[in-house]
Amino acid sequence: MTTPDTTPTPLHWRGELRRLLKLNEAQAALGWAVILVLVTLIATIYLIQASHIAETGRRVQILQFDLADYKRQNSVLERQIAESQSLNRLETAARQLGFVLATPEEIEYIIVPDYPAHTESLALLPTAVPTPAEPIELIEEALWLVVRDNITDLRRGASSE
């Protein structure tokens, strides 16, 4: 008996190779189509994000320009406020309105009984600074006067600096 020849013939190989190539060409076409769709999708997402970033950047730039403009306006207003509060300008305006500078003898203090009701507010009233009748000779007296003045200033809310 003879055994059948199991070796494939060249025609058999060619047919098998064509079948595999056709299948691979279909798979390759499908693969390229998927790649093309993914690249298109990624490019679209990238462009959308880039346009949002550009739009946001433009809004930030506009807000920065507005902020710089507001800062410029604030500095102009602060300068005007400083100029309007200058003592020379206030004194000139007061003189134009007919006011004159008062001397200490012309100033009168009026104390209203039972006003203000709180004794803490009485510390805010002007008080005469006592001048010692004789010069201070002892260091203890000088220190005591400094401590007393500082405590008085603290009660009034004033600073000694």
C-alpha positions in Angstrom: 0.0 0.0 0.0 1.1 3.4 -0.7 0.6 6.2 1.7 -1.0 9.3 0.5 1.4 12.2 0.1 0.7 14.7 2.9 3.0 17.4 1.7 1.2 20.4 0.4 1.6 21.3 -3.2 2.6 24.8 -4.2 -0.9 25.5 -5.5 -2.2 24.5 -2.1 0.2 26.9 -0.4 -0.8 29.7 -2.7 -4.5 29.2 -2.0 -3.9 29.0 1.7 -1.7 32.1 1.5 -4.3 34.1 -0.4 -7.0 33.1 2.1 -4.7 34.3 4.9 -3.8 37.5 3.1 -7.4 38.3 2.4 -8.3 37.8 6.0 -5.3 39.8 7.1 -6.2 42.6 4.6 -9.7 42.8 6.0 -8.4 42.8 9.5 -5.8 45.4 8.5 -8.4 47.6 6.9 -10.6 47.3 10.0 -7.5 48.1 12.2 -6.7 51.2 10.1 -10.3 52.3 10.3 -10.3 52.0 14.1 -7.0 53.8 14.3 -8.3 56.6 12.0 -11.5 56.9 14.1 -9.5 57.1 17.4 -7.0 59.7 15.9 -10.0 61.8 14.7 -11.7 61.5 18.1 -8.5 62.4 20.0 -7.8 65.4 17.6 -11.4 66.6 18.1 -11.1 66.4 21.9 -7.7 68.2 21.7 -9.2 71.0 19.6 -12.2 71.4 21.8 -9.9 71.6 24.9 -7.5 74.0 23.2 -10.4 76.3 22.2 -11.7 76.3 25.8 -8.3 77.0 27.2 -7.8 79.9 24.7 -11.3 81.3 25.6 -10.5 81.0 29.4 -7.1 82.7 28.8 -8.8 85.5 27.0 -11.3 86.0 29.9 -8.4 86.0 32.4 -6.6 88.6 30.3 -9.7 90.8 30.2 -10.1 90.5 33.9 -6.4 91.3 34.5 -6.8 94.5 32.4 -9.9 95.4 34.4 -8.0 94.8 37.7 -5.1 97.0 36.5 -7.7 99.7 35.6 -9.4 99.4 39.0 -6.0 99.6 40.7 -5.2 102.7 38.7 -8.5 104.3 39.6 -8.0 103.4 43.3 -4.6 105.1 43.4 -6.1 108.2 41.8 -8.9 108.2 44.4 -6.4 107.6 47.3 -4.3 110.5 46.1 -7.4 112.7 45.9 -8.4 111.7 49.4 -4.9 112.4 50.7 -4.9 115.8 49.0 -8.3 116.7 50.4 -7.3 115.7 53.9 -4.0 117.6 54.0 -3.9 120.1 56.8 -2.9 123.0 54.5 -5.9 122.4 52.2 -8.3 122.1 55.2 -6.9 125.2 56.8 -7.3 127.1 53.5 -10.8 125.9 53.1 -11.7 126.8 56.7 -10.3 130.3 56.2 -12.3 130.7 53.0 -15.4 129.8 55.0 -14.6 132.5 57.5 -13.1 130.4 60.3 -10.1 131.8 62.3 -7.5 129.9 64.4 -8.5 129.8 68.0 -6.2 130.6 70.8 -6.1 128.5 74.0 -7.8 131.4 75.9 -10.8 131.3 73.4 -11.5 127.6 73.8 -14.3 126.8 76.3 -15.0 123.3 77.5 -18.5 122.6 78.6 -19.1 119.7 80.9 -22.7 118.4 80.8 -23.8 116.7 84.0 -24.7 112.9 83.6 -23.3 112.8 80.1 -22.0 110.4 79.0 -23.5 107.9 81.3 -20.5 105.6 81.3 -17.4 106.7 83.3 -15.1 105.0 80.7 -16.1 107.7 78.2 -15.1 110.4 80.7 -11.4 109.4 80.1 -11.8 110.7 76.5 -12.6 114.2 77.7 -9.6 116.6 77.4 -7.8 116.8 80.7 -5.2 119.4 81.7 -1.7 118.0 82.1 -0.6 118.9 85.6 2.6 120.7 85.7 4.6 120.3 88.8 5.1 123.5 90.8 8.7 122.6 91.5 11.2 120.8 89.3 11.5 117.1 89.9 14.6 116.3 91.9 14.3 112.6 92.6 14.4 109.8 90.1 11.6 108.1 91.9 9.3 111.0 91.3 10.2 111.1 87.6 9.6 107.4 87.2 6.3 107.7 89.0 5.1 110.4 86.7 6.1 108.4 83.6 4.3 105.3 84.9 1.2 107.4 85.8 1.2 109.0 82.3 1.5 105.6 80.6 -1.3 104.2 82.6 -3.5 107.2 81.7 -2.6 106.8 78.0 -3.5 103.1 78.2 -6.9 103.9 79.7 -7.5 106.4 76.9 -6.4 104.0 74.2 -3.4 106.1 73.2 0.0 104.8 72.6 3.1 106.3 74.1 5.2 105.7 70.9 
